[in-house]
Amino acid sequence: MLFLVAALMLLGVFLGAAVHMPLPVALAMAAAITAWLVFYGVRKRYAHGRRS
């Protein structure tokens, strides 16, 4: 439960910060985070496949 509260608080902080940024900057940051998550997911998927 504490984890959920902390996650919601961080979400509020990040959304509040994103509101004050220009839209192109926010979109660029969102694209960078998405690319990082996709890269991490693909890397984990292939690493898991090699172990088996």
C-alpha positions as a Markdown table, in Angstrom:
| # | Residue | x | y | z |
|---|---|---|---|---|
| 1 | Met | 0.0 | 0.0 | 0.0 |
| 2 | Leu | 2.9 | 2.3 | 0.8 |
| 3 | Phe | 4.4 | 1.6 | -2.6 |
| 4 | Leu | 1.1 | 2.6 | -4.3 |
| 5 | Val | 1.0 | 5.9 | -2.4 |
| 6 | Ala | 4.6 | 6.7 | -3.2 |
| 7 | Ala | 4.0 | 5.8 | -6.9 |
| 8 | Leu | 1.0 | 8.1 | -7.1 |
| 9 | Met | 2.9 | 10.9 | -5.4 |
| 10 | Leu | 5.7 | 10.6 | -7.9 |
| 11 | Leu | 3.2 | 10.5 | -10.8 |
| 12 | Gly | 1.8 | 13.7 | -9.5 |
| 13 | Val | 5.2 | 15.4 | -9.3 |
| 14 | Phe | 6.2 | 14.3 | -12.8 |
| 15 | Leu | 2.9 | 15.3 | -14.3 |
| 16 | Gly | 3.0 | 18.6 | -12.6 |
| 17 | Ala | 6.5 | 19.2 | -14.0 |
| 18 | Ala | 5.5 | 18.2 | -17.5 |
| 19 | Val | 2.7 | 20.7 | -17.5 |
| 20 | His | 5.2 | 23.5 | -17.1 |
| 21 | Met | 7.4 | 22.3 | -20.0 |
| 22 | Pro | 6.9 | 23.3 | -23.6 |
| 23 | Leu | 5.0 | 20.6 | -25.6 |
| 24 | Pro | 7.9 | 19.7 | -27.9 |
| 25 | Val | 10.2 | 19.1 | -24.9 |
| 26 | Ala | 7.6 | 17.0 | -23.1 |
| 27 | Leu | 7.1 | 14.9 | -26.3 |
| 28 | Ala | 10.8 | 14.5 | -26.8 |
| 29 | Met | 11.2 | 13.3 | -23.2 |
| 30 | Ala | 8.3 | 10.9 | -23.6 |
| 31 | Ala | 9.8 | 9.5 | -26.8 |
| 32 | Ala | 13.1 | 9.0 | -25.0 |
| 33 | Ile | 11.5 | 7.2 | -22.1 |
| 34 | Thr | 9.5 | 5.0 | -24.5 |
| 35 | Ala | 12.6 | 4.1 | -26.5 |
| 36 | Trp | 14.5 | 3.2 | -23.3 |
| 37 | Leu | 11.6 | 1.0 | -22.1 |
| 38 | Val | 11.4 | -0.7 | -25.5 |
| 39 | Phe | 15.1 | -1.3 | -25.6 |
| 40 | Tyr | 15.1 | -2.7 | -22.1 |
| 41 | Gly | 12.2 | -5.0 | -22.8 |
| 42 | Val | 13.8 | -6.3 | -26.0 |
| 43 | Arg | 17.1 | -6.9 | -24.3 |
| 44 | Lys | 15.5 | -8.7 | -21.4 |
| 45 | Arg | 13.4 | -10.8 | -23.8 |
| 46 | Tyr | 16.5 | -11.9 | -25.8 |
| 47 | Ala | 18.5 | -12.5 | -22.6 |
| 48 | His | 15.8 | -14.7 | -21.2 |
| 49 | Gly | 15.6 | -16.6 | -24.5 |
| 50 | Arg | 19.3 | -17.4 | -24.5 |
| 51 | Arg | 19.3 | -18.9 | -21.0 |
| 52 | Ser | 16.7 | -21.5 | -21.8 |
